[in-house]
Amino acid sequence: MGFKEEDYLQLSGLQHFVFCRRQWALIHIEGQWAENYRTVDGHLMHERVHDQEFRESRGTV
């Protein structure tokens, strides 16, 4: 018996469910999601991780 891709649970959905069932329902059932400063900043920082040309320095590090 095979499963359809839409039958799988997303890891982010599991994290939301454990943290707050109401948050999970709003995001994954109601489809209510809005980007904010923190989500955009996190997305940009994550992209830098995969950029081989990006170099970051902090003080002497």
mmCIF file of the N, C-alpha and C atoms, coordinates in Angstrom:
data_MODEL
# 
_entry.id   MODEL 
# 
loop_
_atom_site.group_PDB 
_atom_site.id 
_atom_site.type_symbol 
_atom_site.label_atom_id 
_atom_site.label_alt_id 
_atom_site.label_comp_id 
_atom_site.label_asym_id 
_atom_site.label_entity_id 
_atom_site.label_seq_id 
_atom_site.pdbx_PDB_ins_code 
_atom_site.Cartn_x 
_atom_site.Cartn_y 
_atom_site.Cartn_z 
_atom_site.occupancy 
_atom_site.B_iso_or_equiv 
_atom_site.pdbx_formal_charge 
_atom_site.auth_seq_id 
_atom_site.auth_comp_id 
_atom_site.auth_asym_id 
_atom_site.auth_atom_id 
_atom_site.pdbx_PDB_model_num 
ATOM 1   N N  . MET A 1 1  ? 0.832  -1.163 0.000  1.00 0.00 ? 1  MET A N  1 
ATOM 2   C CA . MET A 1 1  ? 0.000  0.000  0.000  1.00 0.00 ? 1  MET A CA 1 
ATOM 3   C C  . MET A 1 1  ? 0.891  1.246  0.000  1.00 0.00 ? 1  MET A C  1 
ATOM 4   N N  . GLY A 1 2  ? 0.668  2.128  -0.947 1.00 0.00 ? 2  GLY A N  1 
ATOM 5   C CA . GLY A 1 2  ? 1.471  3.349  -1.046 1.00 0.00 ? 2  GLY A CA 1 
ATOM 6   C C  . GLY A 1 2  ? 0.777  4.534  -0.397 1.00 0.00 ? 2  GLY A C  1 
ATOM 7   N N  . PHE A 1 3  ? 1.588  5.500  -0.044 1.00 0.00 ? 3  PHE A N  1 
ATOM 8   C CA . PHE A 1 3  ? 1.061  6.717  0.548  1.00 0.00 ? 3  PHE A CA 1 
ATOM 9   C C  . PHE A 1 3  ? 1.249  7.876  -0.415 1.00 0.00 ? 3  PHE A C  1 
ATOM 10  N N  . LYS A 1 4  ? 0.304  8.799  -0.414 1.00 0.00 ? 4  LYS A N  1 
ATOM 11  C CA . LYS A 1 4  ? 0.424  9.997  -1.220 1.00 0.00 ? 4  LYS A CA 1 
ATOM 12  C C  . LYS A 1 4  ? 1.233  11.018 -0.436 1.00 0.00 ? 4  LYS A C  1 
ATOM 13  N N  . GLU A 1 5  ? 1.946  11.871 -1.161 1.00 0.00 ? 5  GLU A N  1 
ATOM 14  C CA . GLU A 1 5  ? 2.805  12.856 -0.505 1.00 0.00 ? 5  GLU A CA 1 
ATOM 15  C C  . GLU A 1 5  ? 2.016  13.760 0.433  1.00 0.00 ? 5  GLU A C  1 
ATOM 16  N N  . GLU A 1 6  ? 0.793  14.112 0.083  1.00 0.00 ? 6  GLU A N  1 
ATOM 17  C CA . GLU A 1 6  ? 0.009  14.992 0.944  1.00 0.00 ? 6  GLU A CA 1 
ATOM 18  C C  . GLU A 1 6  ? -0.435 14.310 2.244  1.00 0.00 ? 6  GLU A C  1 
ATOM 19  N N  . ASP A 1 7  ? -0.258 12.997 2.340  1.00 0.00 ? 7  ASP A N  1 
ATOM 20  C CA . ASP A 1 7  ? -0.590 12.275 3.568  1.00 0.00 ? 7  ASP A CA 1 
ATOM 21  C C  . ASP A 1 7  ? 0.524  12.350 4.618  1.00 0.00 ? 7  ASP A C  1 
ATOM 22  N N  . TYR A 1 8  ? 1.715  12.759 4.201  1.00 0.00 ? 8  TYR A N  1 
ATOM 23  C CA . TYR A 1 8  ? 2.842  12.851 5.130  1.00 0.00 ? 8  TYR A CA 1 
ATOM 24  C C  . TYR A 1 8  ? 2.715  14.096 6.004  1.00 0.00 ? 8  TYR A C  1 
ATOM 25  N N  . LEU A 1 9  ? 3.239  14.021 7.221  1.00 0.00 ? 9  LEU A N  1 
ATOM 26  C CA . LEU A 1 9  ? 3.270  15.163 8.128  1.00 0.00 ? 9  LEU A CA 1 
ATOM 27  C C  . LEU A 1 9  ? 4.585  15.914 7.945  1.00 0.00 ? 9  LEU A C  1 
ATOM 28  N N  . GLN A 1 10 ? 4.519  17.229 8.001  1.00 0.00 ? 10 GLN A N  1 
ATOM 29  C CA . GLN A 1 10 ? 5.727  18.041 7.932  1.00 0.00 ? 10 GLN A CA 1 
ATOM 30  C C  . GLN A 1 10 ? 6.360  18.110 9.320  1.00 0.00 ? 10 GLN A C  1 
ATOM 31  N N  . LEU A 1 11 ? 7.692  18.093 9.359  1.00 0.00 ? 11 LEU A N  1 
ATOM 32  C CA . LEU A 1 11 ? 8.374  18.217 10.646 1.00 0.00 ? 11 LEU A CA 1 
ATOM 33  C C  . LEU A 1 11 ? 8.023  19.541 11.318 1.00 0.00 ? 11 LEU A C  1 
ATOM 34  N N  . SER A 1 12 ? 7.914  20.596 10.525 1.00 0.00 ? 12 SER A N  1 
ATOM 35  C CA . SER A 1 12 ? 7.548  21.890 11.112 1.00 0.00 ? 12 SER A CA 1 
ATOM 36  C C  . SER A 1 12 ? 6.163  21.814 11.741 1.00 0.00 ? 12 SER A C  1 
ATOM 37  N N  . GLY A 1 13 ? 5.274  21.027 11.136 1.00 0.00 ? 13 GLY A N  1 
ATOM 38  C CA . GLY A 1 13 ? 3.938  20.859 11.695 1.00 0.00 ? 13 GLY A CA 1 
ATOM 39  C C  . GLY A 1 13 ? 3.974  20.142 13.031 1.00 0.00 ? 13 GLY A C  1 
ATOM 40  N N  . LEU A 1 14 ? 4.842  19.143 13.140 1.00 0.00 ? 14 LEU A N  1 
ATOM 41  C CA . LEU A 1 14 ? 4.982  18.425 14.412 1.00 0.00 ? 14 LEU A CA 1 
ATOM 42  C C  . LEU A 1 14 ? 5.518  19.359 15.494 1.00 0.00 ? 14 LEU A C  1 
ATOM 43  N N  . GLN A 1 15 ? 6.495  20.196 15.123 1.00 0.00 ? 15 GLN A N  1 
ATOM 44  C CA . GLN A 1 15 ? 7.055  21.143 16.083 1.00 0.00 ? 15 GLN A CA 1 
ATOM 45  C C  . GLN A 1 15 ? 5.984  22.132 16.533 1.00 0.00 ? 15 GLN A C  1 
ATOM 46  N N  . HIS A 1 16 ? 5.202  22.649 15.593 1.00 0.00 ? 16 HIS A N  1 
ATOM 47  C CA . HIS A 1 16 ? 4.133  23.576 15.946 1.00 0.00 ? 16 HIS A CA 1 
ATOM 48  C C  . HIS A 1 16 ? 3.097  22.898 16.854 1.00 0.00 ? 16 HIS A C  1 
ATOM 49  N N  . PHE A 1 17 ? 2.759  21.655 16.551 1.00 0.00 ? 17 PHE A N  1 
ATOM 50  C CA . PHE A 1 17 ? 1.760  20.927 17.332 1.00 0.00 ? 17 PHE A CA 1 
ATOM 51  C C  . PHE A 1 17 ? 2.217  20.723 18.773 1.00 0.00 ? 17 PHE A C  1 
ATOM 52  N N  . VAL A 1 18 ? 3.495  20.351 18.955 1.00 0.00 ? 18 VAL A N  1 
ATOM 53  C CA . VAL A 1 18 ? 4.032  20.132 20.295 1.00 0.00 ? 18 VAL A CA 1 
ATOM 54  C C  . VAL A 1 18 ? 4.086  21.450 21.067 1.00 0.00 ? 18 VAL A C  1 
ATOM 55  N N  . PHE A 1 19 ? 4.480  22.533 20.378 1.00 0.00 ? 19 PHE A N  1 
ATOM 56  C CA . PHE A 1 19 ? 4.603  23.836 21.034 1.00 0.00 ? 19 PHE A CA 1 
ATOM 57  C C  . PHE A 1 19 ? 3.234  24.394 21.414 1.00 0.00 ? 19 PHE A C  1 
ATOM 58  N N  . CYS A 1 20 ? 2.287  24.376 20.457 1.00 0.00 ? 20 CYS A N  1 
ATOM 59  C CA . CYS A 1 20 ? 0.975  24.966 20.706 1.00 0.00 ? 20 CYS A CA 1 
ATOM 60  C C  . CYS A 1 20 ? -0.011 24.437 19.669 1.00 0.00 ? 20 CYS A C  1 
ATOM 61  N N  . ARG A 1 21 ? -0.990 23.674 20.114 1.00 0.00 ? 21 ARG A N  1 
ATOM 62  C CA . ARG A 1 21 ? -1.962 23.082 19.187 1.00 0.00 ? 21 ARG A CA 1 
ATOM 63  C C  . ARG A 1 21 ? -2.762 24.148 18.457 1.00 0.00 ? 21 ARG A C  1 
ATOM 64  N N  . ARG A 1 22 ? -3.022 25.267 19.122 1.00 0.00 ? 22 ARG A N  1 
ATOM 65  C CA . ARG A 1 22 ? -3.761 26.342 18.466 1.00 0.00 ? 22 ARG A CA 1 
ATOM 66  C C  . ARG A 1 22 ? -2.929 26.937 17.328 1.00 0.00 ? 22 ARG A C  1 
ATOM 67  N N  . GLN A 1 23 ? -1.629 27.153 17.593 1.00 0.00 ? 23 GLN A N  1 
ATOM 68  C CA . GLN A 1 23 ? -0.736 27.670 16.555 1.00 0.00 ? 23 GLN A CA 1 
ATOM 69  C C  . GLN A 1 23 ? -0.697 26.694 15.374 1.00 0.00 ? 23 GLN A C  1 
ATOM 70  N N  . TRP A 1 24 ? -0.597 25.406 15.664 1.00 0.00 ? 24 TRP A N  1 
ATOM 71  C CA . TRP A 1 24 ? -0.571 24.388 14.611 1.00 0.00 ? 24 TRP A CA 1 
ATOM 72  C C  . TRP A 1 24 ? -1.831 24.455 13.758 1.00 0.00 ? 24 TRP A C  1 
ATOM 73  N N  . ALA A 1 25 ? -2.980 24.552 14.408 1.00 0.00 ? 25 ALA A N  1 
ATOM 74  C CA . ALA A 1 25 ? -4.239 24.592 13.662 1.00 0.00 ? 25 ALA A CA 1 
ATOM 75  C C  . ALA A 1 25 ? -4.330 25.846 12.801 1.00 0.00 ? 25 ALA A C  1 
ATOM 76  N N  . LEU A 1 26 ? -3.922 26.983 13.348 1.00 0.00 ? 26 LEU A N  1 
ATOM 77  C CA . LEU A 1 26 ? -3.981 28.217 12.564 1.00 0.00 ? 26 LEU A CA 1 
ATOM 78  C C  . LEU A 1 26 ? -3.099 28.135 11.325 1.00 0.00 ? 26 LEU A C  1 
ATOM 79  N N  . ILE A 1 27 ? -1.918 27.573 11.476 1.00 0.00 ? 27 ILE A N  1 
ATOM 80  C CA . ILE A 1 27 ? -0.971 27.511 10.359 1.00 0.00 ? 27 ILE A CA 1 
ATOM 81  C C  . ILE A 1 27 ? -1.319 26.395 9.386  1.00 0.00 ? 27 ILE A C  1 
ATOM 82  N N  . HIS A 1 28 ? -1.547 25.177 9.886  1.00 0.00 ? 28 HIS A N  1 
ATOM 83  C CA . HIS A 1 28 ? -1.636 24.005 9.009  1.00 0.00 ? 28 HIS A CA 1 
ATOM 84  C C  . HIS A 1 28 ? -3.060 23.643 8.597  1.00 0.00 ? 28 HIS A C  1 
ATOM 85  N N  . ILE A 1 29 ? -4.054 24.101 9.317  1.00 0.00 ? 29 ILE A N  1 
ATOM 86  C CA . ILE A 1 29 ? -5.440 23.828 8.924  1.00 0.00 ? 29 ILE A CA 1 
ATOM 87  C C  . ILE A 1 29 ? -6.076 25.078 8.311  1.00 0.00 ? 29 ILE A C  1 
ATOM 88  N N  . GLU A 1 30 ? -5.961 26.197 9.017  1.00 0.00 ? 30 GLU A N  1 
ATOM 89  C CA . GLU A 1 30 ? -6.571 27.438 8.541  1.00 0.00 ? 30 GLU A CA 1 
ATOM 90  C C  . GLU A 1 30 ? -5.735 28.132 7.473  1.00 0.00 ? 30 GLU A C  1 
ATOM 91  N N  . GLY A 1 31 ? -4.445 27.804 7.409  1.00 0.00 ? 31 GLY A N  1 
ATOM 92  C CA . GLY A 1 31 ? -3.571 28.433 6.418  1.00 0.00 ? 31 GLY A CA 1 
ATOM 93  C C  . GLY A 1 31 ? -3.250 29.884 6.727  1.00 0.00 ? 31 GLY A C  1 
ATOM 94  N N  . GLN A 1 32 ? -3.302 30.248 7.998  1.00 0.00 ? 32 GLN A N  1 
ATOM 95  C CA . GLN A 1 32 ? -3.022 31.623 8.400  1.00 0.00 ? 32 GLN A CA 1 
ATOM 96  C C  . GLN A 1 32 ? -1.563 31.730 8.831  1.00 0.00 ? 32 GLN A C  1 
ATOM 97  N N  . TRP A 1 33 ? -0.767 32.332 7.981  1.00 0.00 ? 33 TRP A N  1 
ATOM 98  C CA . TRP A 1 33 ? 0.645  32.516 8.271  1.00 0.00 ? 33 TRP A CA 1 
ATOM 99  C C  . TRP A 1 33 ? 1.070  33.855 7.694  1.00 0.00 ? 33 TRP A C  1 
ATOM 100 N N  . ALA A 1 34 ? 1.808  34.607 8.440  1.00 0.00 ? 34 ALA A N  1 
ATOM 101 C CA . ALA A 1 34 ? 2.320  35.884 7.963  1.00 0.00 ? 34 ALA A CA 1 
ATOM 102 C C  . ALA A 1 34 ? 3.794  35.982 8.328  1.00 0.00 ? 34 ALA A C  1 
ATOM 103 N N  . GLU A 1 35 ? 4.600  36.368 7.371  1.00 0.00 ? 35 GLU A N  1 
ATOM 104 C CA . GLU A 1 35 ? 6.018  36.574 7.641  1.00 0.00 ? 35 GLU A CA 1 
ATOM 105 C C  . GLU A 1 35 ? 6.166  37.786 8.554  1.00 0.00 ? 35 GLU A C  1 
ATOM 106 N N  . ASN A 1 36 ? 7.154  37.737 9.423  1.00 0.00 ? 36 ASN A N  1 
ATOM 107 C CA . ASN A 1 36 ? 7.476  38.883 10.241 1.00 0.00 ? 36 ASN A CA 1 
ATOM 108 C C  . ASN A 1 36 ? 8.993  39.064 10.225 1.00 0.00 ? 36 ASN A C  1 
ATOM 109 N N  . TYR A 1 37 ? 9.469  40.034 10.968 1.00 0.00 ? 37 TYR A N  1 
ATOM 110 C CA . TYR A 1 37 ? 10.902 40.327 10.971 1.00 0.00 ? 37 TYR A CA 1 
ATOM 111 C C  . TYR A 1 37 ? 11.732 39.082 11.294 1.00 0.00 ? 37 TYR A C  1 
ATOM 112 N N  . ARG A 1 38 ? 11.326 38.341 12.297 1.00 0.00 ? 38 ARG A N  1 
ATOM 113 C CA . ARG A 1 38 ? 12.115 37.187 12.736 1.00 0.00 ? 38 ARG A CA 1 
ATOM 114 C C  . ARG A 1 38 ? 12.137 36.060 11.704 1.00 0.00 ? 38 ARG A C  1 
ATOM 115 N N  . THR A 1 39 ? 11.018 35.788 11.060 1.00 0.00 ? 39 THR A N  1 
ATOM 116 C CA . THR A 1 39 ? 11.009 34.713 10.065 1.00 0.00 ? 39 THR A CA 1 
ATOM 117 C C  . THR A 1 39 ? 11.806 35.105 8.828  1.00 0.00 ? 39 THR A C  1 
ATOM 118 N N  . VAL A 1 40 ? 11.704 36.366 8.413  1.00 0.00 ? 40 VAL A N  1 
ATOM 119 C CA . VAL A 1 40 ? 12.482 36.830 7.257  1.00 0.00 ? 40 VAL A CA 1 
ATOM 120 C C  . VAL A 1 40 ? 13.966 36.822 7.583  1.00 0.00 ? 40 VAL A C  1 
ATOM 121 N N  . ASP A 1 41 ? 14.342 37.306 8.757  1.00 0.00 ? 41 ASP A N  1 
ATOM 122 C CA . ASP A 1 41 ? 15.739 37.315 9.172  1.00 0.00 ? 41 ASP A CA 1 
ATOM 123 C C  . ASP A 1 41 ? 16.292 35.893 9.239  1.00 0.00 ? 41 ASP A C  1 
ATOM 124 N N  . GLY A 1 42 ? 15.530 34.976 9.801  1.00 0.00 ? 42 GLY A N  1 
ATOM 125 C CA . GLY A 1 42 ? 15.964 33.577 9.869  1.00 0.00 ? 42 GLY A CA 1 
ATOM 126 C C  . GLY A 1 42 ? 16.147 32.963 8.495  1.00 0.00 ? 42 GLY A C  1 
ATOM 127 N N  . HIS A 1 43 ? 15.252 33.286 7.570  1.00 0.00 ? 43 HIS A N  1 
ATOM 128 C CA . HIS A 1 43 ? 15.362 32.773 6.199  1.00 0.00 ? 43 HIS A CA 1 
ATOM 129 C C  . HIS A 1 43 ? 16.640 33.293 5.535  1.00 0.00 ? 43 HIS A C  1 
ATOM 130 N N  . LEU A 1 44 ? 16.920 34.581 5.699  1.00 0.00 ? 44 LEU A N  1 
ATOM 131 C CA . LEU A 1 44 ? 18.131 35.158 5.104  1.00 0.00 ? 44 LEU A CA 1 
ATOM 132 C C  . LEU A 1 44 ? 19.392 34.565 5.720  1.00 0.00 ? 44 LEU A C  1 
ATOM 133 N N  . MET A 1 45 ? 19.400 34.388 7.037  1.00 0.00 ? 45 MET A N  1 
ATOM 134 C CA . MET A 1 45 ? 20.564 33.793 7.694  1.00 0.00 ? 45 MET A CA 1 
ATOM 135 C C  . MET A 1 45 ? 20.760 32.357 7.221  1.00 0.00 ? 45 MET A C  1 
ATOM 136 N N  . HIS A 1 46 ? 19.680 31.623 7.043  1.00 0.00 ? 46 HIS A N  1 
ATOM 137 C CA . HIS A 1 46 ? 19.791 30.237 6.587  1.00 0.00 ? 46 HIS A CA 1 
ATOM 138 C C  . HIS A 1 46 ? 20.363 30.175 5.173  1.00 0.00 ? 46 HIS A C  1 
ATOM 139 N N  . GLU A 1 47 ? 19.968 31.105 4.313  1.00 0.00 ? 47 GLU A N  1 
ATOM 140 C CA . GLU A 1 47 ? 20.512 31.121 2.949  1.00 0.00 ? 47 GLU A CA 1 
ATOM 141 C C  . GLU A 1 47 ? 22.020 31.334 2.969  1.00 0.00 ? 47 GLU A C  1 
ATOM 142 N N  . ARG A 1 48 ? 22.515 32.174 3.887  1.00 0.00 ? 48 ARG A N  1 
ATOM 143 C CA . ARG A 1 48 ? 23.955 32.437 3.972  1.00 0.00 ? 48 ARG A CA 1 
ATOM 144 C C  . ARG A 1 48 ? 24.740 31.179 4.321  1.00 0.00 ? 48 ARG A C  1 
ATOM 145 N N  . VAL A 1 49 ? 24.149 30.283 5.058  1.00 0.00 ? 49 VAL A N  1 
ATOM 146 C CA . VAL A 1 49 ? 24.838 29.052 5.444  1.00 0.00 ? 49 VAL A CA 1 
ATOM 147 C C  . VAL A 1 49 ? 25.254 28.251 4.211  1.00 0.00 ? 49 VAL A C  1 
ATOM 148 N N  . HIS A 1 50 ? 24.441 28.296 3.179  1.00 0.00 ? 50 HIS A N  1 
ATOM 149 C CA . HIS A 1 50 ? 24.709 27.515 1.970  1.00 0.00 ? 50 HIS A CA 1 
ATOM 150 C C  . HIS A 1 50 ? 25.513 28.293 0.934  1.00 0.00 ? 50 HIS A C  1 
ATOM 151 N N  . ASP A 1 51 ? 25.836 29.558 1.194  1.00 0.00 ? 51 ASP A N  1 
ATOM 152 C CA . ASP A 1 51 ? 26.596 30.388 0.262  1.00 0.00 ? 51 ASP A CA 1 
ATOM 153 C C  . ASP A 1 51 ? 28.085 30.208 0.537  1.00 0.00 ? 51 ASP A C  1 
ATOM 154 N N  . GLN A 1 52 ? 28.777 29.499 -0.368 1.00 0.00 ? 52 GLN A N  1 
ATOM 155 C CA . GLN A 1 52 ? 30.200 29.195 -0.181 1.00 0.00 ? 52 GLN A CA 1 
ATOM 156 C C  . GLN A 1 52 ? 31.070 30.440 -0.256 1.00 0.00 ? 52 GLN A C  1 
ATOM 157 N N  . GLU A 1 53 ? 30.593 31.493 -0.885 1.00 0.00 ? 53 GLU A N  1 
ATOM 158 C CA . GLU A 1 53 ? 31.362 32.725 -1.040 1.00 0.00 ? 53 GLU A CA 1 
ATOM 159 C C  . GLU A 1 53 ? 31.214 33.672 0.140  1.00 0.00 ? 53 GLU A C  1 
ATOM 160 N N  . PHE A 1 54 ? 30.206 33.465 0.976  1.00 0.00 ? 54 PHE A N  1 
ATOM 161 C CA . PHE A 1 54 ? 29.935 34.378 2.086  1.00 0.00 ? 54 PHE A CA 1 
ATOM 162 C C  . PHE A 1 54 ? 30.926 34.159 3.217  1.00 0.00 ? 54 PHE A C  1 
ATOM 163 N N  . ARG A 1 55 ? 31.529 35.249 3.694  1.00 0.00 ? 55 ARG A N  1 
ATOM 164 C CA . ARG A 1 55 ? 32.449 35.198 4.831  1.00 0.00 ? 55 ARG A CA 1 
ATOM 165 C C  . ARG A 1 55 ? 31.967 36.193 5.870  1.00 0.00 ? 55 ARG A C  1 
ATOM 166 N N  . GLU A 1 56 ? 31.908 35.765 7.103  1.00 0.00 ? 56 GLU A N  1 
ATOM 167 C CA . GLU A 1 56 ? 31.462 36.633 8.190  1.00 0.00 ? 56 GLU A CA 1 
ATOM 168 C C  . GLU A 1 56 ? 32.558 36.716 9.231  1.00 0.00 ? 56 GLU A C  1 
ATOM 169 N N  . SER A 1 57 ? 32.751 37.890 9.789  1.00 0.00 ? 57 SER A N  1 
ATOM 170 C CA . SER A 1 57 ? 33.698 38.035 10.888 1.00 0.00 ? 57 SER A CA 1 
ATOM 171 C C  . SER A 1 57 ? 33.058 38.856 11.987 1.00 0.00 ? 57 SER A C  1 
ATOM 172 N N  . ARG A 1 58 ? 33.414 38.509 13.196 1.00 0.00 ? 58 ARG A N  1 
ATOM 173 C CA . ARG A 1 58 ? 32.919 39.208 14.376 1.00 0.00 ? 58 ARG A CA 1 
ATOM 174 C C  . ARG A 1 58 ? 34.118 39.550 15.240 1.00 0.00 ? 58 ARG A C  1 
ATOM 175 N N  . GLY A 1 59 ? 34.497 40.819 15.181 1.00 0.00 ? 59 GLY A N  1 
ATOM 176 C CA . GLY A 1 59 ? 35.686 41.228 15.920 1.00 0.00 ? 59 GLY A CA 1 
ATOM 177 C C  . GLY A 1 59 ? 36.916 40.548 15.375 1.00 0.00 ? 59 GLY A C  1 
ATOM 178 N N  . THR A 1 60 ? 37.604 39.789 16.207 1.00 0.00 ? 60 THR A N  1 
ATOM 179 C CA . THR A 1 60 ? 38.817 39.087 15.768 1.00 0.00 ? 60 THR A CA 1 
ATOM 180 C C  . THR A 1 60 ? 38.534 37.660 15.318 1.00 0.00 ? 60 THR A C  1 
ATOM 181 N N  . VAL A 1 61 ? 37.290 37.279 15.313 1.00 0.00 ? 61 VAL A N  1 
ATOM 182 C CA . VAL A 1 61 ? 36.916 35.911 14.930 1.00 0.00 ? 61 VAL A CA 1 
ATOM 183 C C  . VAL A 1 61 ? 36.503 35.870 13.478 1.00 0.00 ? 61 VAL A C  1 
# 
